[in-house]
Amino acid sequence: MPTRGGIGPVRILPEGVVNKIAAGEVVERPASVVKELVENALDARATRVGVRLVAAGRRTIEVIDNGHGMAEHDALLAIERHATSKIRRAEDLDNIVTMGFRGEALPSIAAVSRFELVTRRAVDQSATRIRIEGGVLRDVSQTGGPVGTRVSVNRLYFNTPVRAKFLKGITTELSHCIDIVQRHALAEVGVGFQISHNDKVLLDIPENADLRERVALIWGLNFLKDLIDIEGPGAPLKLGGLIGTPALTRSQRSHQFFFMNRRPVFNRALQYGLEDAYRGLLTIGRHPVAMLLLEASPRLVDINVHPTKRELKFRDERVARDAVREIVRARLAAIEAPRDVRFAPRGPSLQSPQPTLQVPARRRESTGALDRSGQGVAAKSESGTAAPHEEGVQTEFVAPVQFAPVEPDAVYQPVERLEDAPMQVFDTYLLAPDGERLLIIDQHALHERLTYDDLRAELGDNEYESQQLAVPMLLDLPPSHVKLLEANLHLFAKLGIEIEPFGGTTFQVTAICHLYDEGKVADAAYRILDELAQGDLFNHEDFLADFLRLAVEACRGSVKAGDRLSPQERRNLLDGFRRLRPPYTCPHGRPIITELTQMQMEKSFRRRQ
């Protein structure tokens, strides 16, 4: 165990050490530098901001703006810690309307890079140039330059190599940088943005583009067609922006953007309010898309809760959540929400040596009912005639029996002695005696598990029966995802999706595994890219499992609760059940069976104490 050596008298840290510690809080990665410099440009009232990156910002980050610039004495003060023009006293913290105010960004960045600042005001004849290396001032001089400010950050972390080792790959770090610029581009209508990487322009948004045009430039016209405008005064918030219809969803919350007084923020109350407004409209595991521009008095929010101003707190979180929910819900109520089409495979409904399981159309009156005299009334089929009693089904009254569901991770005895032609009750459950116990099987959960195992076995051998698409499917990607896709085309091929570049930020899907439904391949591709953009290690097996769960849920031949099965169909399901081994759960973790033992029944009838 390490000892706590080096403890001695309390002392003041040297300025260089202080700056490096501060840099650890503010400069987490190249995207952090982009964020701070872009925010400074916006505070300088720039109408055009350019970001130039080399090696995803590891080698060079340069931000150029046409703002009001600084005089020489202001520029020298700006590189000192806690020097800011945004506030003067503590009371100003309750009325902050600028992006930055801490006065830590420039000195923190300069402490871990080779830093150069060139700035000029309109009234000055020349620009001021300041060069700093590792926090040490090297040169102050006059030079030529346009009105505005240019900040160049070279060799980030050159003097802290350990921190550089924690950076992700080029594509991941570039994706984070682009995301920062995109967020500000959405919030700052009236400001033009351009970002380039290795001298290639990735995104160029003109000053006069409105919010819808900016969305189209970032994600494409297809993304825009399912977005609707929203606007509403809600005390204490004023809300505007765009929200997606229930047809436009994502598997993650990566397309939920919140802006408070033009500042990109994260706040769980706003997030909960948005998702609560969509409750009942989206399927489980799907999240809405939204770009919400909120305005409120600075006195009602606190942005000074994180060193990078990443999070925001409201004086009353509940009021903010309710306001977002009510405004969004009212807007959604005014449109007709299309159905969220699920992913459907094309494979067989059930692989079995028995004849293929054919699922009949679901009967609305699938169980018998009692008339007023207490006599049984036979269920009617879709043709209107009385449905015949199925073999082995008897109707009699039994006393209620108490039993508990079988735990999914419980230790099971192998199921080997099940009888053929199990009884079906409530058109949902199969009853199968097995020795001294009675198994109650959920027919829908069982068929989901059988379908899942068959699909996984077919995909697991990596010998896909890919089908060439007659008309390739186009994927319009945001600039932040282009490099990710180019670097991971092999991953999509492993999943049975063949993708080729089509030009610019557009790609085309040329072939897909025969199990997949065309209508959901694009959504699956976006989901993979969203996960890759988060910088997490992508696990092919975990994603394949999630992908197959989506396929199983909407299998066209899937047995559902309420489907009345013929004796042969019940035998086929039971035959598939014999092939299973514990744990007996569906792909979503729900139990397939519960059991009622002979002892439990005897206790219910008081044959045992």
C-alpha positions in Angstrom: 0.0 0.0 0.0 1.5 3.4 -1.0 2.6 5.6 1.8 1.7 9.3 2.1 5.1 10.6 1.6 6.1 14.2 0.9 3.8 15.7 3.5 5.5 18.8 4.9 4.7 22.5 5.8 1.9 24.2 4.0 3.1 26.4 1.1 1.8 28.4 -1.8 2.1 26.5 -5.1 4.1 28.0 -7.9 2.1 29.8 -10.6 3.1 27.2 -13.2 1.7 24.3 -11.1 -1.5 26.3 -10.4 -2.1 26.8 -14.1 -1.5 23.2 -14.9 -4.0 22.1 -12.2 -6.6 24.6 -13.5 -5.9 23.3 -17.0 -6.9 19.8 -15.8 -10.4 21.1 -14.9 -10.9 23.3 -18.0 -9.0 21.6 -20.8 -10.1 18.0 -20.8 -9.5 17.4 -24.5 -9.2 19.3 -27.7 -12.9 19.9 -27.8 -12.6 21.8 -24.5 -10.2 24.2 -26.2 -12.6 24.7 -29.1 -15.5 25.3 -26.8 -13.7 28.0 -24.7 -12.3 29.8 -27.8 -15.6 29.8 -29.7 -17.4 31.1 -26.6 -14.9 34.0 -26.3 -15.5 34.8 -30.0 -19.2 34.9 -29.4 -18.8 37.2 -26.4 -16.8 39.5 -28.6 -19.9 39.8 -30.8 -18.4 38.0 -33.8 -20.7 37.3 -36.8 -18.2 34.8 -38.3 -16.3 32.1 -36.5 -13.8 29.8 -38.2 -12.2 26.7 -36.6 -9.2 25.1 -38.1 -8.0 21.7 -36.8 -5.0 19.6 -37.6 -4.9 16.0 -36.3 -8.2 16.5 -34.6 -6.8 19.4 -32.5 -3.8 17.4 -31.1 -1.4 19.3 -33.3 -3.2 22.6 -34.0 -6.4 24.3 -33.0 -7.0 27.7 -34.5 -10.1 29.9 -33.9 -10.5 33.1 -35.9 -13.3 35.6 -35.4 -14.3 39.1 -36.6 -15.3 40.4 -33.2 -14.3 43.6 -31.6 -10.8 42.5 -30.6 -8.7 43.7 -27.7 -6.1 46.4 -27.0 -2.6 45.4 -26.0 -3.1 45.9 -22.3 -6.4 44.0 -22.3 -4.7 41.1 -24.3 -2.0 40.9 -21.7 -4.5 40.8 -18.8 -6.6 38.2 -20.6 -3.8 35.6 -20.2 -3.7 36.1 -16.4 -5.8 33.8 -14.2 -9.1 35.2 -13.0 -8.9 38.2 -15.3 -12.3 38.8 -17.0 -14.3 41.7 -18.5 -17.6 39.9 -17.9 -18.1 40.6 -14.1 -17.0 43.1 -11.5 -18.5 41.9 -8.2 -20.1 38.9 -6.7 -23.6 40.2 -7.4 -22.9 40.0 -11.1 -23.0 36.2 -10.9 -26.8 36.4 -10.6 -27.1 38.3 -13.9 -24.7 36.6 -16.3 -25.6 36.9 -19.9 -22.2 36.1 -21.5 -20.7 32.7 -22.3 -17.5 33.1 -20.3 -16.9 34.9 -17.0 -14.4 32.8 -15.0 -11.2 34.2 -16.6 -9.5 30.8 -16.5 -9.7 29.6 -20.1 -6.8 31.4 -21.9 -4.2 30.9 -19.1 -5.2 27.3 -18.6 -4.9 26.6 -22.4 -1.6 28.5 -22.6 -0.2 26.4 -19.7 -0.4 23.1 -21.6 0.4 24.2 -25.2 2.4 26.5 -27.5 -0.1 29.4 -27.6 -0.3 32.4 -29.8 -2.9 35.2 -29.7 -3.2 37.9 -32.4 -5.9 40.6 -31.8 -6.9 44.0 -33.2 -9.6 46.6 -32.6 -11.1 48.7 -35.4 -9.5 51.8 -33.9 -6.0 50.3 -33.8 -3.5 50.6 -36.7 -1.8 47.3 -35.9 -2.6 44.0 -34.1 -1.1 42.7 -30.9 0.7 39.4 -31.0 1.4 37.4 -27.8 3.3 34.1 -27.7 3.3 31.8 -24.7 5.0 28.3 -24.3 3.9 26.0 -21.5 2.6 29.0 -19.5 5.8 31.1 -20.0 5.4 34.4 -21.8 7.9 34.4 -24.7 7.1 37.4 -26.8 4.8 40.5 -27.2 4.9 42.4 -30.5 3.0 44.3 -33.0 1.9 42.8 -36.3 -0.6 43.2 -39.1 -4.0 41.6 -39.0 -7.7 42.1 -39.6 -10.1 43.3 -36.9 -10.9 40.5 -34.6 -9.0 37.8 -32.8 -7.0 34.7 -33.9 -6.0 32.2 -31.3 -3.6 29.4 -32.3 -3.1 26.4 -29.9 -0.3 24.1 -31.0 1.0 20.9 -29.6 -1.6 20.5 -26.9 -0.3 18.7 -23.8 3.3 18.8 -25.1 4.5 19.4 -21.5 2.0 17.0 -19.9 2.5 13.8 -22.0 0.6 11.6 -19.5 -2.6 13.6 -20.1 -2.1 13.2 -23.9 -2.1 9.4 -23.5 -5.7 9.5 -22.2 -7.0 11.1 -25.5 -9.1 8.9 -27.8 -8.4 8.3 -31.5 -8.4 10.9 -34.2 -12.0 10.2 -35.3 -13.4 10.3 -31.8 -11.7 13.6 -30.8 -12.6 15.2 -34.1 -16.2 14.1 -33.6 -16.3 15.9 -30.2 -14.8 19.1 -31.7 -17.4 19.1 -34.5 -20.2 18.5 -32.0 -19.1 21.7 -30.1 -19.3 23.8 -33.2 -22.6 22.3 -34.3 -24.2 23.1 -30.9 -23.2 26.7 -31.0 -24.3 26.9 -34.7 -27.8 25.8 -33.7 -28.0 28.4 -30.9 -26.4 31.4 -32.6 -28.7 32.2 -35.5 -27.1 35.2 -37.2 -23.5 33.9 -36.7 -21.7 32.0 -39.4 -19.5 29.0 -38.6 -16.9 27.1 -40.5 -14.9 24.1 -39.3 -12.1 22.4 -41.3 -9.9 19.5 -40.6 -6.5 19.0 -42.3 -7.5 21.8 -44.7 -10.7 20.1 -45.7 -13.9 22.0 -44.9 -16.3 19.8 -42.9 -19.1 22.3 -42.1 -19.9 25.8 -43.4 -22.9 27.6 -42.2 -23.7 31.1 -43.5 -24.7 33.9 -41.2 -28.2 34.4 -42.7 -29.2 30.7 -42.3 -32.2 30.2 -40.0 -32.5 27.3 -37.6 -34.2 24.9 -40.1 -31.5 25.6 -42.7 -28.8 25.0 -40.1 -30.3 21.6 -39.2 -30.5 20.7 -42.9 -26.8 21.6 -43.4 -25.8 19.5 -40.4 -28.0 16.4 -40.7 -29.5 16.6 -44.2 -33.0 17.3 -45.6 -34.4 13.9 -44.7 -33.8 14.6 -41.0 -35.5 17.9 -41.4 -38.8 16.6 -42.8 -39.8 15.1 -39.4 -39.1 18.2 -37.4 -41.8 20.7 -36.4 -41.5 24.2 -35.1 -42.4 24.8 -31.5 -42.9 28.1 -29.6 -44.6 28.9 -26.4 -44.5 31.2 -23.5 -44.3 29.2 -20.3 -43.7 30.8 -16.9 -40.9 31.2 -16.1 -39.5 30.0 -19.5 -39.9 31.1 -23.0 -39.4 28.2 -25.4 -38.7 27.9 -29.1 -36.9 25.7 -31.5 -37.7 22.3 -33.2 -39.0 19.0 -32.0 -39.2 15.7 -33.8 -42.5 13.9 -34.5 -42.9 10.5 -32.9 -41.7 9.0 -36.2 -38.2 10.6 -35.6 -36.5 8.9 -32.7 -33.1 7.8 -31.6 -31.8 4.9 -29.4 -29.8 7.4 -27.3 -30.3 11.0 -26.3 -27.5 12.3 -28.5 -30.0 14.4 -30.6 -31.5 16.3 -27.7 -30.1 19.8 -27.5 -31.0 22.4 -24.8 -29.9 26.0 -25.0 -30.5 28.5 -22.2 -30.1 32.1 -23.3 -28.1 30.8 -26.3 -25.8 28.7 -24.1 -25.6 24.9 -24.8 -26.4 23.3 -21.4 -27.2 20.0 -19.8 -30.0 19.7 -17.3 -31.9 16.6 -16.2 -35.1 18.6 -15.4 -35.3 19.8 -19.0 -34.5 16.3 -20.3 -37.2 14.7 -18.1 -39.7 17.3 -19.1 -39.1 16.6 -22.8 -39.3 12.8 -22.5 -42.4 13.0 -20.3 -44.1 14.9 -23.1 -43.6 12.0 -25.4 -44.8 9.4 -23.0 -47.1 7.0 -24.6 -46.1 8.0 -28.1 -42.7 6.2 -28.4 -41.8 2.6 -28.0 -39.6 1.5 -25.1 -36.0 2.3 -25.6 -36.5 5.1 -28.1 -35.9 8.8 -27.3 -37.2 12.0 -29.0 -35.2 14.5 -31.0 -35.3 18.1 -30.1 -33.5 21.4 -30.3 -35.0 23.6 -27.6 -34.0 27.2 -27.3 -35.0 28.5 -23.9 -35.0 32.0 -22.5 -35.3 32.9 -18.8 -34.1 35.6 -16.4 -30.4 34.9 -15.4 -31.6 35.2 -11.8 -33.6 32.0 -12.2 -30.7 29.8 -13.3 -27.2 29.0 -12.0 -24.5 28.2 -14.6 -21.7 28.4 -12.1 -22.0 24.8 -11.0 -19.2 23.2 -13.1 -15.7 24.5 -14.1 -16.6 24.2 -17.8 -20.2 25.6 -17.3 -21.4 22.2 -18.7 -24.4 21.9 -16.4 -27.1 24.3 -15.4 -29.4 24.4 -12.3 -32.7 26.1 -11.9 -33.9 27.8 -8.8 -37.0 25.5 -9.1 -36.2 22.4 -11.2 -39.9 21.2 -11.0 -41.3 24.4 -12.5 -38.8 24.2 -15.4 -39.6 20.5 -16.1 -43.3 21.1 -16.0 -43.1 24.1 -18.4 -41.2 22.1 -21.0 -43.5 19.1 -20.7 -46.7 21.2 -21.1 -45.4 23.2 -24.1 -44.1 20.2 -26.0 -47.1 18.1 -25.2 -49.5 20.8 -26.4 -47.6 21.0 -29.7 -47.6 17.2 -30.2 -51.3 17.1 -29.5 -51.8 19.3 -32.6 -50.3 16.8 -35.0 -51.2 13.3 -36.0 -48.3 11.1 -34.8 -47.4 8.4 -37.3 -46.7 4.9 -36.1 -43.1 4.2 -35.1 -42.3 1.3 -37.5 -40.3 -1.4 -35.8 -37.4 -3.4 -37.1 -38.7 -6.6 -38.6 -36.6 -9.5 -39.9 -37.4 -11.6 -42.8 -36.4 -14.9 -41.5 -38.6 -17.9 -40.7 -41.0 -17.6 -37.7 -39.7 -20.7 -36.0 -36.9 -23.1 -36.9 -38.1 -26.6 -35.9 -38.0 -30.1 -37.3 -41.8 -30.0 -37.0 -44.0 -28.3 -39.6 -43.5 -24.6 -39.7 -45.6 -22.8 -37.1 -48.4 -20.8 -38.8 -49.8 -18.1 -36.6 -53.5 -17.5 -37.1 -55.0 -14.1 -37.1 -55.7 -12.9 -33.6 -59.3 -13.3 -32.5 -60.8 -10.3 -30.7 -63.0 -12.7 -28.7 -60.6 -15.5 -28.1 -61.9 -16.7 -24.7 -65.2 -18.0 -23.7 -67.6 -15.7 -21.8 -70.5 -16.3 -19.5 -74.1 -15.2 -20.3 -76.4 -13.8 -17.6 -77.7 -17.3 -16.9 -74.2 -18.5 -16.1 -73.9 -20.8 -19.1 -70.8 -20.8 -21.1 -70.9 -18.9 -24.5 -68.4 -20.3 -27.0 -65.9 -17.8 -28.5 -66.6 -16.8 -32.0 -64.1 -16.9 -34.8 -63.6 -14.1 -37.3 -66.1 -15.7 -39.7 -68.8 -15.2 -37.0 -69.3 -19.0 -36.3 -68.8 -20.5 -33.0 -65.2 -21.8 -32.6 -65.0 -25.5 -31.7 -63.6 -26.5 -28.4 -59.9 -27.4 -28.7 -58.9 -30.9 -27.8 -58.1 -31.5 -24.1 -59.6 -28.2 -22.9 -62.1 -28.5 -20.1 -63.9 -25.8 -18.2 -64.3 -26.2 -14.5 -64.0 -24.1 -11.4 -60.9 -24.5 -9.2 -59.9 -22.8 -6.0 -57.2 -20.1 -6.3 -53.7 -21.4 -5.9 -50.8 -19.3 -4.6 -47.5 -19.6 -6.3 -44.5 -17.4 -7.2 -42.9 -16.8 -10.5 -39.7 -18.7 -11.2 -36.6 -16.4 -10.9 -34.8 -16.0 -14.3 -31.5 -17.0 -12.7 -32.8 -19.8 -10.6 -31.3 -23.3 -10.9 -33.6 -25.4 -13.1 -34.0 -29.1 -13.5 -33.7 -30.0 -17.2 -37.1 -30.2 -18.9 -37.3 -33.6 -20.5 -40.6 -35.3 -19.6 -43.1 -32.8 -21.0 -46.2 -34.3 -22.6 -47.3 -33.5 -26.1 -50.3 -31.3 -27.0 -50.1 -28.9 -24.0 -53.3 -27.2 -22.9 -53.7 -23.5 -23.8 -55.4 -21.1 -21.4 -56.4 -17.5 -22.0 -55.0 -17.8 -25.5 -51.6 -16.8 -23.9 -50.3 -19.6 -21.7 -49.4 -23.2 -22.2 -49.9 -25.7 -19.4 -47.5 -28.7 -19.5 -47.2 -31.3 -16.7 -43.7 -32.3 -15.9 -43.4 -34.9 -13.2 -44.5 -33.4 -9.9 -44.9 -29.9 -11.2 -47.0 -28.1 -13.7 -45.2 -25.7 -16.0 -47.0 -22.5 -17.1 -45.4 -21.2 -20.3 -45.8 -17.7 -21.8 -46.2 -18.5 -25.5 -45.1 -15.1 -26.6 -41.9 -15.0 -24.5 -41.1 -18.6 -25.6 -41.4 -17.8 -29.3 -39.3 -14.7 -28.9 -36.5 -16.7 -27.3 -36.7 -19.4 -30.0 -36.6 -16.8 -32.7 -33.7 -14.9 -31.0 -31.6 -18.1 -30.7 -32.2 -19.0 -34.4 -31.3 -15.5 -35.6 -28.2 -15.3 -33.4 -27.1 -18.7 -34.7 -27.4 -17.6 -38.3 -25.6 -14.3 -37.8 -23.0 -15.9 -35.5 -21.4 -17.9 -38.3 -20.6 -14.7 -40.3 -21.9 -16.2 -43.5 -24.6 -13.8 -44.3 -27.0 -14.2 -47.1 -26.8 -10.6 -48.1 -29.3 -9.2 -50.5 -28.3 -6.5 -53.0 -30.7 -3.6 -52.9 -32.3 -2.8 -56.2 -32.1 0.9 -55.2 -29.3 1.7 -52.8 -30.4 3.4 -49.6 -28.8 6.8 -49.0 -27.5 7.9 -45.6 -27.1 11.6 -44.9 -24.6 12.0 -42.1 -23.6 15.0 -40.0 -19.9 16.0 -40.5 -19.1 14.6 -37.0 -20.0 11.1 -38.2 -18.4 11.0 -41.6 -14.9 10.0 -40.4 -16.4 7.6 -37.9 -18.2 5.7 -40.6 -15.2 5.7 -43.0 -13.1 4.2 -40.2 -15.7 1.5 -39.3 -17.1 0.3 -42.5 -15.7 -3.2 -41.6 -17.8 -3.1 -38.5 -21.0 -2.6 -40.5 -19.9 -5.4 -42.8 -19.6 -7.8 -39.8 -23.2 -6.9 -38.9 -24.4 -7.6 -42.4 -24.7 -4.1 -43.7 -22.6 -3.1 -46.7 -22.0 0.6 -47.1 -20.1 2.6 -49.7 -19.2 6.3 -50.0 -21.5 8.3 -52.3 -19.9 11.7 -52.1 -19.5 14.4 -49.5 -21.4 13.4 -46.3 -23.6 11.0 -48.1 -23.2 7.2 -48.1 -25.2 4.4 -49.7 -26.3 1.0 -48.3 -25.8 -1.4 -51.2 -26.7 -4.7 -49.5 -28.1 -6.0 -46.2 -28.4 -9.3 -44.5 -31.6 -11.1 -45.6 -32.9 -11.0 -42.0 -33.1 -7.2 -41.8 -35.9 -5.0 -42.8 -34.9 -2.2 -45.1 -37.0 0.4 -43.2 -34.9 0.1 -40.1 -31.3 -0.3 -41.4 -30.7 3.5 -41.5 -31.8 3.8 -37.9 -29.5 1.0 -36.9 -26.6 2.7 -38.7 -27.3 5.9 -36.8 -27.4 4.1 -33.5 -24.0 2.5 -34.1 -22.5 5.8 -35.0 -24.0 7.5 -32.0 -22.4 4.9 -29.7 -19.0 5.3 -31.5 -19.2 9.1 -31.2 -19.5 8.8 -27.4 -15.9 7.5 -27.4 -16.9 4.2 -25.7 -15.3 1.0 -26.7 -17.8 -0.7 -29.2 -18.6 -4.2 -28.2 -19.8 -6.2 -31.3 -21.4 -9.0 -29.2 -23.4 -6.6 -27.0 -24.6 -4.6 -30.0 -25.5 -7.8 -31.9 -27.6 -8.9 -28.9 -29.5 -5.5 -28.8 -29.9 -5.6 -32.6 -31.5 -9.0 -32.5 -33.8 -8.0 -29.8 -35.2 -5.3 -32.1 -35.6 -7.9 -34.8 -37.4 -10.4 -32.6 -39.8 -7.8 -31.2 -41.4 -7.2 -34.6 -41.0 -10.6 -36.2 -43.8 -10.9 -38.7 -44.4 -14.5 -37.7 -44.1 -14.0 -34.0 -46.6 -15.6 -31.7 -48.4 -13.0 -29.6 -50.4 -13.1 -26.4 -54.0 -13.7 -27.4 -53.2 -15.9 -30.5 -55.2 -19.1 -30.3 -53.0 -21.9 -31.4 -53.9 -25.2 -32.9 -52.8 -28.4 -31.2 -50.0 -28.8 -33.8 -48.8 -25.3 -33.2 -48.7 -25.9 -29.5 -46.7 -29.1 -30.1 -44.2 -27.1 -32.2 -43.7 -24.6 -29.5 -43.2 -27.3 -26.9 -40.7 -29.1 -29.1 -38.7 -25.8 -29.3 -39.0 -25.4 -25.6 -37.4 -28.9 -25.1 -34.3 -27.6 -27.0 -33.8 -24.7 -24.5 -31.5 -24.8 -21.6 -31.6 -22.6 -18.5 -32.0 -19.8 -17.8 -35.5 -19.8 -19.3 -35.9 -16.2 -20.2 -36.9 -14.2 -23.3 -34.3 -11.9 -25.0 -35.5 -9.0 -22.7 -34.9 -11.0 -19.5 -38.6 -11.8 -18.7 -39.3 -15.3 -17.5 -40.7 -17.8 -20.0 -42.1 -20.2 -17.4 -43.5 -20.3 -13.9 -44.2 -23.5 -12.1 -46.8 -24.9 -9.8 -45.7 -27.9 -7.8 -47.8 -30.8 -6.6 -47.0 -29.8 -3.0 -48.3 -26.2 -3.6 -51.5 -27.6 -5.0 -52.0 -30.0 -2.1 -51.4 -27.2 0.4 -54.0 -25.1 -1.4 -56.6 -27.9 -1.1 -55.4 -28.4 2.5 -54.2 -31.9 1.8 -51.0 -30.9 3.5 -50.3 -28.5 6.3 
